[in-house]
Amino acid sequence: MSETSSQTGNGVGVLNEKPLHATLKAWYAQPGDLFEVEVDGSLIDIVRGDLLVEIQTRNFSALKRKLEKLVADHPVRLVYPIAAEKWIVKLADDGVTQVSRRKSPKRGTLIELFRELVRLPHLLAHPNFSLELLMIQEEEVRRHDPARAWRRRGWVTQERRLLQVVDRRLFETPADVAALLPPDLGSPFTTADLAVALGQPRWLAQKMAYCLRGMGVIVAVGKQGRATAYSRS
């Protein structure tokens, strides 16, 4: 289980869970699912027949060893939300009174998957592993705490809240992830070319290239100046 909970079996545990994790688990659940079940020494968010489902709202590194152990003997699905739209809610120093609520101009895309996938790209090549992305609308609640987060003028993120799941996409093989490459991307290409084709910053294109190369769906074919050139394998 990716966040602490108080219940096991048929009850959906929510004690000490972050609101986003708890509500996503409830949204994802189907009749007959079991929650917070221990499997091979690990507590699993949702057990659906033979399938083990883990919901992670950030930091794939925290689950890396757990997932690597579980996929050896079980089908495992990692569920990850990306904020397609976000509203910023600010609370006063008391942590209760709402000061403001505004919509963030930033819109998340499927490509943001590579922020986290860079930590375990090899798992998608395993036949027992799958990854499901949920595109969501969320609220990010920030509390004013002058003693912390000076870069945000004292505003710290308190929690994330699910408003709605607007889309979902399942990735079961490296080829599924490779389909995120822009169809008009030339070959060979550099991460600079990839960034332009995606309309994303180069650092994110570099993470994408690292993942796809690790999965074997693109290969390095030489250099273009000082940049590595890639081609679809």
Backbone bond lengths (Angstrom), bond angles and torsions (degrees), N, CA, C in turn:
res aa  C-N    CA-C-N  psi(-1)  N-CA   C-N-CA  omega(-1)  CA-C   N-CA-C  phi
1 M - - - 1.447 - - 1.515 109.67 -
2 S 1.306 116.97 138.64 1.451 119.92 -174.17 1.523 114.01 -85.80
3 E 1.331 118.39 -16.01 1.450 119.91 176.24 1.528 108.32 -142.73
4 T 1.318 117.76 150.83 1.455 122.58 -172.18 1.519 111.87 -65.54
5 S 1.332 116.56 139.65 1.453 122.18 179.29 1.519 110.60 -141.39
6 S 1.326 115.75 163.45 1.456 120.21 -174.24 1.512 113.97 -104.85
7 Q 1.335 119.66 -12.57 1.447 120.88 -172.93 1.514 110.47 -118.18
8 T 1.328 115.02 158.15 1.455 121.01 176.43 1.515 108.77 -133.19
9 G 1.336 116.16 173.50 1.460 120.95 176.24 1.505 112.06 72.45
10 N 1.349 116.85 -123.95 1.456 121.34 -173.55 1.518 113.62 -88.27
11 G 1.333 118.55 -7.30 1.459 119.99 -179.96 1.505 110.86 -91.20
12 V 1.322 116.58 137.37 1.453 120.22 177.20 1.520 108.23 -81.29
13 G 1.320 117.62 106.69 1.459 121.00 -177.91 1.515 111.54 -73.74
14 V 1.312 115.98 136.91 1.459 119.41 -179.87 1.527 113.04 -131.50
15 L 1.327 118.72 -9.48 1.450 119.69 -177.79 1.518 110.28 -62.48
16 N 1.332 115.75 127.17 1.462 123.21 179.04 1.526 113.40 72.01
17 E 1.322 118.24 2.48 1.451 119.84 173.64 1.523 109.39 -80.97
18 K 1.310 116.13 147.56 1.448 120.09 171.27 1.529 108.41 -70.16
19 P 1.347 118.14 147.47 1.464 120.10 -176.43 1.523 114.06 -56.31
20 L 1.332 118.06 -40.59 1.456 119.65 -178.76 1.520 111.19 -63.38
21 H 1.309 117.23 -44.31 1.462 121.05 179.37 1.526 110.93 -62.55
22 A 1.324 116.60 -45.29 1.461 120.78 -177.56 1.525 111.95 -64.11
23 T 1.341 117.21 -43.96 1.459 119.55 -177.99 1.525 111.90 -72.69
24 L 1.322 117.69 -33.64 1.461 119.60 175.47 1.524 110.76 -65.79
25 K 1.304 116.86 -38.47 1.463 119.96 178.53 1.524 110.98 -63.78
26 A 1.329 115.96 -42.81 1.459 120.08 177.99 1.529 110.88 -65.71
27 W 1.347 116.88 -39.19 1.470 120.61 179.30 1.527 110.92 -66.21
28 Y 1.311 117.16 -39.49 1.463 121.70 -174.33 1.532 112.26 -76.30
29 A 1.315 116.91 -22.79 1.469 121.53 -172.70 1.524 112.35 -63.97
30 Q 1.331 114.46 148.20 1.452 123.10 174.60 1.522 109.12 -124.51
31 P 1.343 117.22 158.26 1.468 119.12 177.54 1.539 110.82 -55.49
32 G 1.310 115.62 135.35 1.457 120.45 179.98 1.513 114.47 94.58
33 D 1.348 117.50 -11.19 1.463 120.54 177.85 1.527 110.24 -67.50
34 L 1.316 115.68 149.89 1.456 122.72 172.88 1.520 108.29 -112.46
35 F 1.329 115.78 149.51 1.462 120.59 -173.96 1.522 110.89 -123.46
36 E 1.323 114.74 143.05 1.464 122.33 176.77 1.529 111.38 54.74
37 V 1.321 115.36 52.38 1.463 121.83 -179.61 1.521 109.11 -99.11
38 E 1.320 116.97 136.08 1.458 120.81 178.12 1.523 109.91 -81.75
39 V 1.323 116.05 124.73 1.466 122.66 178.07 1.526 107.85 -130.35
40 D 1.309 116.35 121.28 1.473 121.72 179.59 1.525 112.43 50.44
41 G 1.320 115.97 39.41 1.451 120.22 176.71 1.514 115.16 84.97
42 S 1.344 118.01 1.08 1.471 121.85 179.44 1.515 109.74 -118.01
43 L 1.338 116.77 142.79 1.457 121.90 177.18 1.524 108.64 -88.78
44 I 1.333 115.65 126.35 1.463 122.34 -172.75 1.529 109.65 -106.95
45 D 1.328 116.80 136.58 1.459 121.14 -179.98 1.522 111.72 -58.00
46 I 1.336 116.24 -55.77 1.468 121.32 -177.36 1.522 108.91 -136.51
47 V 1.321 116.55 132.40 1.460 121.86 172.53 1.520 107.34 -114.03
48 R 1.317 115.70 118.46 1.473 122.74 -177.30 1.526 108.10 -120.50
49 G 1.314 115.96 90.11 1.455 119.28 -173.64 1.514 109.50 65.74
50 D 1.343 116.50 -122.27 1.464 120.73 177.30 1.527 112.72 -84.86
51 L 1.331 117.03 -13.32 1.462 121.24 -174.24 1.525 111.58 -84.60
52 L 1.327 115.47 130.15 1.460 121.83 175.01 1.523 108.07 -102.26
53 V 1.324 117.45 126.17 1.461 122.62 -176.36 1.525 109.71 -115.40
54 E 1.323 115.88 124.37 1.456 122.15 175.02 1.520 109.19 -115.42
55 I 1.322 116.92 130.16 1.461 122.56 177.51 1.516 108.17 -104.79
56 Q 1.327 115.94 123.84 1.462 120.68 -178.45 1.512 108.53 -130.85
57 T 1.315 116.64 122.53 1.457 120.30 -176.97 1.520 112.84 -90.07
58 R 1.349 116.92 -11.89 1.464 121.09 175.99 1.526 108.03 -172.58
59 N 1.339 116.09 167.37 1.458 123.44 171.62 1.530 113.60 59.68
60 F 1.344 115.65 75.35 1.462 120.38 176.13 1.530 111.93 -63.18
61 S 1.319 117.34 -24.09 1.466 120.10 -179.03 1.518 111.50 -57.32
62 A 1.343 116.73 -34.25 1.453 120.85 -177.93 1.522 112.46 -65.48
63 L 1.335 117.13 -20.99 1.468 121.31 -177.68 1.521 113.44 -106.56
64 K 1.306 118.16 -3.56 1.460 121.15 -170.25 1.529 112.79 -55.33
65 R 1.310 118.05 -54.48 1.463 120.81 -177.08 1.523 111.42 -65.58
66 K 1.324 116.21 -38.60 1.464 120.94 179.15 1.525 111.18 -62.06
67 L 1.332 117.01 -46.49 1.462 121.08 -179.36 1.521 111.63 -66.58
68 E 1.322 115.96 -42.26 1.465 119.43 179.83 1.525 111.25 -60.47
69 K 1.311 117.07 -35.96 1.462 120.70 178.51 1.529 111.25 -71.61
70 L 1.320 116.87 -43.81 1.459 120.80 -174.56 1.522 113.44 -69.97
71 V 1.349 117.61 -37.57 1.477 118.72 -176.35 1.519 112.72 -67.84
72 A 1.312 117.25 -14.15 1.465 119.49 178.52 1.528 111.18 -63.63
73 D 1.349 116.87 -29.29 1.464 120.05 -174.89 1.519 114.57 -131.23
74 H 1.345 118.29 -3.58 1.463 120.24 -174.32 1.526 111.52 -141.51
75 P 1.339 117.51 146.99 1.465 119.70 167.65 1.527 108.44 -68.44
76 V 1.319 116.60 130.23 1.464 121.96 -176.10 1.526 109.53 -129.97
77 R 1.326 116.14 134.54 1.470 120.64 175.84 1.523 109.39 -122.05
78 L 1.317 115.06 129.38 1.459 121.87 175.44 1.522 108.33 -101.68
79 V 1.317 116.57 125.70 1.470 122.58 -179.13 1.520 108.31 -108.30
80 Y 1.338 115.56 128.45 1.463 120.75 -173.93 1.523 110.05 -135.20
81 P 1.342 118.20 125.84 1.464 120.61 179.18 1.529 112.30 -91.47
82 I 1.321 115.31 143.52 1.459 122.65 172.88 1.527 107.49 -124.59
83 A 1.319 116.37 131.90 1.461 120.84 -177.48 1.527 110.22 -78.20
84 A 1.331 116.06 101.33 1.459 119.82 174.19 1.524 109.86 -68.15
85 E 1.326 116.05 -35.66 1.457 122.47 175.93 1.525 108.17 -140.62
86 K 1.338 115.07 144.85 1.463 119.80 -176.37 1.522 110.53 -139.63
87 W 1.330 114.70 139.07 1.457 121.60 172.65 1.524 108.21 -112.89
88 I 1.318 117.09 133.35 1.457 122.84 179.50 1.525 108.58 -96.26
89 V 1.324 115.57 119.41 1.461 121.59 177.88 1.524 107.94 -109.18
90 K 1.328 117.18 126.07 1.462 121.24 179.34 1.519 110.33 -109.55
91 L 1.341 115.06 132.24 1.453 122.05 178.24 1.525 109.52 -109.76
92 A 1.309 115.99 151.78 1.459 121.51 178.80 1.527 110.39 -72.63
93 D 1.318 116.59 -179.43 1.457 121.76 -177.51 1.526 112.67 -57.56
94 D 1.350 118.37 -26.40 1.463 120.49 -179.02 1.518 112.34 -74.84
95 G 1.360 117.41 -7.79 1.455 121.26 178.00 1.511 114.17 75.14
96 V 1.344 117.98 8.23 1.466 122.12 -176.78 1.526 111.54 -126.23
97 T 1.325 116.58 -48.79 1.463 121.46 -175.06 1.524 111.24 -69.37
98 Q 1.340 116.38 123.59 1.465 120.64 179.08 1.518 110.27 -78.85
99 V 1.324 115.16 125.84 1.464 121.51 179.87 1.519 110.73 -91.59
100 S 1.344 116.41 -41.47 1.465 120.01 -177.94 1.523 109.99 -160.42
101 R 1.326 114.50 162.98 1.465 122.02 174.29 1.521 107.31 -146.49
102 R 1.334 116.24 121.57 1.470 119.55 -179.47 1.525 109.58 -139.62
103 K 1.307 115.28 154.78 1.453 120.65 178.66 1.517 109.76 -85.77
104 S 1.330 116.88 130.59 1.455 120.91 177.61 1.526 109.56 -72.34
105 P 1.334 117.32 139.63 1.472 119.28 177.33 1.527 112.92 -71.63
106 K 1.329 117.28 -15.34 1.453 120.77 -178.31 1.531 111.13 -77.32
107 R 1.332 115.90 138.52 1.465 121.64 177.15 1.524 108.62 -124.00
108 G 1.308 116.13 126.31 1.462 120.71 -178.94 1.524 111.60 -78.29
109 T 1.324 116.21 151.14 1.464 122.48 177.87 1.525 109.47 -129.65
110 L 1.323 115.94 169.37 1.461 120.57 178.86 1.524 112.31 -58.56
111 I 1.328 116.89 -28.41 1.459 120.72 -177.01 1.523 111.56 -63.16
112 E 1.325 117.28 -22.73 1.458 119.69 178.54 1.520 112.72 -64.36
113 L 1.316 116.45 -13.29 1.461 120.99 172.31 1.521 111.87 -49.34
114 F 1.329 117.04 -36.96 1.464 120.88 -172.05 1.523 113.17 -74.49
115 R 1.337 117.59 -11.65 1.463 119.75 171.39 1.527 110.38 -57.39
116 E 1.334 115.74 -38.99 1.463 121.27 -176.25 1.531 112.76 -104.07
117 L 1.323 116.93 -34.69 1.466 119.58 -176.53 1.519 111.53 -62.01
118 V 1.323 117.28 -23.26 1.465 121.61 179.66 1.527 110.95 -57.65
119 R 1.333 117.82 -19.15 1.455 121.65 -178.64 1.529 112.88 -84.59
120 L 1.333 118.14 -16.84 1.466 119.41 179.61 1.533 112.96 -154.38
121 P 1.338 118.39 50.03 1.472 119.88 -176.46 1.520 113.35 -63.60
122 H 1.339 117.05 -27.76 1.455 120.62 -176.87 1.528 112.75 -64.18
123 L 1.325 117.89 -22.40 1.463 119.77 -175.50 1.523 112.42 -66.82
124 L 1.337 117.51 -30.35 1.464 118.49 -178.83 1.521 113.02 -68.90
125 A 1.315 116.53 -12.80 1.461 119.42 174.88 1.528 111.42 -84.87
126 H 1.341 116.71 -6.26 1.463 119.94 -179.61 1.529 109.37 -86.37
127 P 1.319 118.47 132.09 1.474 120.52 -176.52 1.521 114.24 -63.90
128 N 1.320 118.10 -18.20 1.463 120.30 -179.33 1.531 113.29 -92.66
129 F 1.321 118.11 0.16 1.464 120.18 -174.14 1.520 111.64 -112.27
130 S 1.331 115.85 139.41 1.462 121.77 172.07 1.524 108.70 -141.18
131 L 1.307 115.25 159.21 1.468 122.08 -177.14 1.520 108.02 -133.06
132 E 1.332 116.28 128.18 1.457 120.37 178.11 1.520 109.65 -117.61
133 L 1.321 115.58 125.22 1.456 121.94 176.63 1.521 109.75 -95.93
134 L 1.322 115.68 134.17 1.453 121.81 174.41 1.518 108.32 -113.31
135 M 1.309 116.92 117.27 1.458 121.36 174.97 1.525 107.20 -85.54
136 I 1.330 116.15 122.26 1.463 119.55 -170.53 1.521 112.26 -128.12
137 Q 1.318 114.93 163.77 1.452 123.66 163.64 1.522 106.12 -103.67
138 E 1.326 116.54 132.59 1.454 119.12 -176.47 1.522 111.29 -140.82
139 E 1.324 114.15 162.05 1.451 122.15 168.10 1.522 108.41 -108.08
140 E 1.315 116.26 134.78 1.456 121.50 172.17 1.525 107.30 -107.72
141 V 1.302 115.21 114.17 1.464 120.52 -175.45 1.527 109.06 -93.67
142 R 1.322 115.78 124.16 1.456 121.69 179.30 1.526 109.69 -116.45
143 R 1.325 114.67 138.74 1.458 121.35 -179.66 1.522 109.14 -114.16
144 H 1.315 115.36 141.22 1.460 119.26 -179.23 1.524 109.82 -81.42
145 D 1.324 115.66 119.65 1.461 122.72 179.34 1.521 107.12 -140.37
146 P 1.326 117.95 92.94 1.472 121.37 -174.48 1.519 114.24 -57.39
147 A 1.334 117.13 -21.44 1.464 119.84 -177.74 1.524 112.24 -80.06
148 R 1.326 117.40 -7.68 1.463 120.95 -176.51 1.527 110.47 -130.79
149 A 1.353 113.90 165.37 1.474 121.26 171.91 1.524 112.95 49.62
150 W 1.326 116.40 55.46 1.459 119.77 -178.86 1.516 112.39 -61.26
151 R 1.327 116.78 -24.72 1.465 118.61 179.65 1.521 111.46 -67.55
152 R 1.316 117.87 -25.28 1.458 121.54 177.38 1.520 110.80 -103.47
153 R 1.317 116.32 23.10 1.462 121.21 179.59 1.524 111.09 57.68
154 G 1.315 116.63 38.01 1.451 121.28 175.52 1.516 116.01 91.13
155 W 1.338 118.31 1.64 1.461 120.75 -179.49 1.527 110.02 -92.91
156 V 1.325 116.92 125.08 1.464 122.13 179.98 1.529 108.95 -120.76
157 T 1.327 116.47 144.99 1.461 120.39 178.29 1.517 109.65 -73.60
158 Q 1.320 115.72 122.87 1.460 121.58 -179.22 1.517 111.69 -93.10
159 E 1.336 116.99 -42.35 1.461 120.69 -179.85 1.519 109.85 -166.84
160 R 1.339 114.42 166.34 1.458 121.68 174.01 1.525 107.70 -119.37
161 R 1.325 115.74 140.37 1.466 120.59 -177.22 1.520 110.15 -123.87
162 L 1.304 116.80 134.72 1.459 121.89 176.92 1.518 110.36 -77.74
163 L 1.337 116.15 128.84 1.457 121.43 172.97 1.527 110.35 -100.10
164 Q 1.346 115.83 -45.79 1.464 119.54 -177.30 1.519 109.88 -165.50
165 V 1.325 116.57 144.66 1.462 122.14 168.91 1.518 106.99 -92.63
166 V 1.334 116.94 120.85 1.463 120.41 -174.34 1.529 112.68 -103.61
167 D 1.319 118.15 -18.07 1.471 120.58 179.11 1.522 107.89 -164.74
168 R 1.327 115.73 162.53 1.458 121.09 177.08 1.521 109.01 -148.74
169 R 1.337 115.34 151.08 1.469 119.63 -179.36 1.520 109.02 -148.64
170 L 1.317 114.83 131.60 1.457 121.61 -176.59 1.524 110.45 -103.82
171 F 1.329 116.05 131.78 1.460 123.15 176.69 1.537 108.03 -116.71
172 E 1.325 115.66 118.61 1.460 119.92 -177.32 1.519 113.16 -114.91
173 T 1.329 117.20 -17.28 1.459 121.55 -178.35 1.523 109.69 -139.93
174 P 1.332 118.29 162.65 1.464 120.41 174.04 1.526 112.49 -56.94
175 A 1.342 117.10 -33.11 1.463 120.01 179.57 1.526 111.47 -63.37
176 D 1.332 116.86 -33.03 1.463 119.85 177.45 1.525 110.55 -63.49
177 V 1.328 116.46 -39.91 1.457 120.81 179.36 1.525 110.22 -72.26
178 A 1.328 116.84 -37.68 1.461 120.80 179.32 1.527 111.83 -60.95
179 A 1.342 116.62 -24.52 1.465 120.60 179.08 1.528 111.98 -65.60
180 L 1.344 117.72 -12.69 1.458 120.69 176.83 1.525 112.63 -78.71
181 L 1.331 117.27 -10.24 1.460 119.75 174.31 1.530 109.61 -65.21
182 P 1.317 118.01 135.10 1.469 120.04 179.53 1.530 110.72 -58.67
183 P 1.334 118.56 133.80 1.460 121.21 -178.08 1.522 113.71 -63.56
184 D 1.344 116.84 -25.06 1.465 119.99 -178.03 1.529 112.47 -94.81
185 L 1.319 116.89 11.19 1.459 120.33 179.24 1.523 109.79 -71.53
186 G 1.316 116.43 126.38 1.457 120.19 -179.55 1.519 112.34 -70.70
187 S 1.319 115.63 174.32 1.461 120.67 177.70 1.528 108.80 -142.82
188 P 1.337 117.32 130.21 1.469 126.38 -0.70 1.525 111.30 -73.43
189 F 1.345 115.00 167.67 1.464 120.20 -179.58 1.526 109.43 -140.06
190 T 1.314 115.52 156.92 1.461 121.98 174.50 1.529 108.55 -107.85
191 T 1.315 116.77 172.34 1.459 118.55 177.14 1.527 111.22 -67.20
192 A 1.328 117.31 -24.49 1.465 119.57 174.59 1.529 109.69 -66.67
193 D 1.345 116.65 -43.04 1.465 120.57 176.50 1.527 110.76 -62.12
194 L 1.320 115.69 -41.97 1.462 120.82 -178.74 1.525 110.54 -64.14
195 A 1.326 116.64 -41.39 1.459 120.49 179.84 1.530 110.90 -61.47
196 V 1.325 116.79 -42.95 1.464 120.92 179.49 1.527 110.46 -64.49
197 A 1.332 117.03 -44.58 1.463 121.24 -178.18 1.526 111.62 -64.98
198 L 1.328 116.06 -33.75 1.466 120.92 -179.95 1.526 112.49 -83.17
199 G 1.338 116.71 -23.10 1.451 120.23 -171.93 1.514 111.35 71.24
200 Q 1.349 115.80 34.30 1.463 122.50 -176.87 1.528 109.24 -126.69
201 P 1.333 117.85 161.07 1.471 120.14 177.40 1.526 111.11 -64.42
202 R 1.327 114.71 153.97 1.464 118.87 -175.53 1.524 112.50 -64.12
203 W 1.344 117.76 -33.86 1.457 118.96 -178.61 1.526 110.87 -61.13
204 L 1.347 117.02 -33.11 1.454 119.68 178.71 1.531 110.55 -75.54
205 A 1.332 116.45 -36.70 1.470 120.09 175.02 1.524 110.72 -62.90
206 Q 1.326 117.33 -35.55 1.466 120.85 177.76 1.524 111.23 -65.63
207 K 1.331 117.02 -39.78 1.463 119.93 176.75 1.533 110.59 -65.36
208 M 1.318 116.70 -39.76 1.456 120.83 178.57 1.528 110.44 -62.58
209 A 1.334 116.30 -46.48 1.463 120.17 179.63 1.524 111.15 -62.07
210 Y 1.318 116.99 -39.61 1.461 120.86 178.24 1.529 110.67 -60.80
211 C 1.324 116.49 -44.39 1.465 120.62 179.83 1.527 111.61 -65.20
212 L 1.327 115.96 -47.77 1.470 119.67 -177.09 1.525 111.22 -65.89
213 R 1.325 116.29 -35.50 1.460 118.84 176.65 1.521 110.36 -67.64
214 G 1.331 117.07 -39.80 1.456 120.40 177.73 1.519 113.14 -64.52
215 M 1.330 116.77 -27.86 1.465 121.48 178.16 1.521 112.26 -84.84
216 G 1.336 116.39 -11.67 1.450 120.02 179.42 1.513 114.96 85.08
217 V 1.345 117.75 14.13 1.466 119.03 -178.71 1.527 112.32 -94.73
218 I 1.343 117.59 -13.86 1.459 120.93 167.02 1.524 107.77 -131.66
219 V 1.312 116.56 156.05 1.458 121.09 -179.28 1.525 108.74 -133.83
220 A 1.313 115.28 149.82 1.462 120.49 174.87 1.518 108.74 -76.13
221 V 1.323 116.38 132.20 1.466 120.52 -176.66 1.523 112.67 -121.58
222 G 1.326 117.52 7.31 1.460 119.46 179.01 1.517 110.92 143.51
223 K 1.315 114.84 -152.47 1.459 121.52 -177.21 1.526 110.57 -128.74
224 Q 1.325 114.63 147.94 1.461 121.88 166.68 1.524 105.36 -122.55
225 G 1.319 115.79 98.73 1.450 119.83 -169.96 1.513 108.60 67.91
226 R 1.307 116.96 -124.76 1.459 121.23 179.21 1.529 112.14 -96.04
227 A 1.338 116.68 -3.24 1.467 121.08 -176.34 1.531 111.39 -94.22
228 T 1.326 115.82 143.44 1.459 120.84 174.79 1.522 109.74 -70.37
229 A 1.318 115.99 136.12 1.467 121.14 176.53 1.524 108.85 -102.96
230 Y 1.331 115.38 139.68 1.466 121.69 -177.30 1.522 110.57 -122.17
231 S 1.335 113.03 158.59 1.473 119.81 173.36 1.521 108.00 -141.32
232 R 1.314 116.31 151.11 1.469 119.51 174.71 1.531 108.76 -63.28
233 S 1.318 115.78 137.12 1.476 118.22 -179.21 1.523 110.41 -84.49
